[in-house]
Amino acid sequence: MTSTSVRVALRVRPLNSKETLQNCSECLTIIPDAPQILMGTDKSFTFDYVFPSETEQEEVFHDCASPLIDKLVEGQTGSGKTYSMGTALDGANIPPEHLVDHQ
């Protein structure tokens, strides 16, 4: 098995309706051309990937997860396969088009 580092992605959550009604704003700044955010004026955090709030699920999957998926295998009953995959095509966690053979 090849030794690799854990990669970390940050996806900024959009403001919810309550936050919008209260005129809240995002509390961090994404640094352009760097996978980095700035909180306030003095705290910066670096990640492998940073996605702004308007990023679609498909883009996050394409950039982060798709390169890691070689094949899907079975797992022990109750281990969370269905939960991880999603139960409806409408809101599936893994887009169905990625479940086909990409050879």
N, C-alpha and C positions, 0 to 999 in steps of 0.2 A: 504494500500500500504506500502510495506517495505521501510524504509529509507536506501539509499545506497549512497556511494560517487561516484563522477564522476571518471572514470578511463581514463588515458591518455596513448596513445601509440605513439611511435616515430618510423617511418620507414625512414631510411636514403635514400635519392634520389641518384641513380647512377649518375655519371658524364655524361653529354651529349656529343655529338660528338665534339662540339666546345670546350668544356672544355678539352676533351682528346687531341685534336690537339694542344691546348695551354699548354700542360703538367701540367694541374692543378691537384691538389690532394685533397682528402677529408680534410676538415678543422676541423674535430672532431675525437675523439677517443672513441670507445665503451669500457666501463670498463667490462672486462670478469666476468661472474658469478654475475653480478649486473645489474639491469635495469637503467643504468646510462651512461651518456656521459661526456666527458671532452673536453672543447673548450679552445685551447691554453694550458697554464699551470696552470691557476688559477680559471677557471670557470667550475663548474660541475653542471649538471642538472639530477634529478632523475625522472623517469617515472614509470608507472606500467608495461610497456612493451617497449623493445628496439629491433628493427629489423635492421640488417645490410642491405646494398644495394642489396645484392644478394638474399635476401629472396623472395620467391615466394608468389604471392597473396593468394594462397590456405592456406599457413601456417599462414599468418596474419589473414585471416578470421577464421581459425580453433581456433587460440589462443584467439582472441579478440572478434569477433562477434558471432560465433556459440554458445557459452554458454549463450548469452543474448537472443537468438531467441527462443521463446516458440511457437509462431504461428504468421502467417501473417494475417492481417485483412484489410478490405477495408478502403479507406480513401476518403476524399472529392475530387471532380474533380479539377484537377489543383494543387493538393498539392505536386506533385513531385514523385509519386509512380513509374512511368515508368522510370523517370530519375534516381532514386536511384537504381532500379533493373538493369538498363542497357537495351538496346534495341536489342542487338544481343547476342546469346549464346556464340559467340566467345570472346567477351569482356565484358561479364556480370560482374557487380560489386559484385553480390552475386552468387557464383558458383551454377549452376542448381541442383547439387546433394544434396544441402542443402534445397531445396524446397520441399522435400518429407517428409512424416510423419515419425518421428524418435521415435515413441512410442515403 
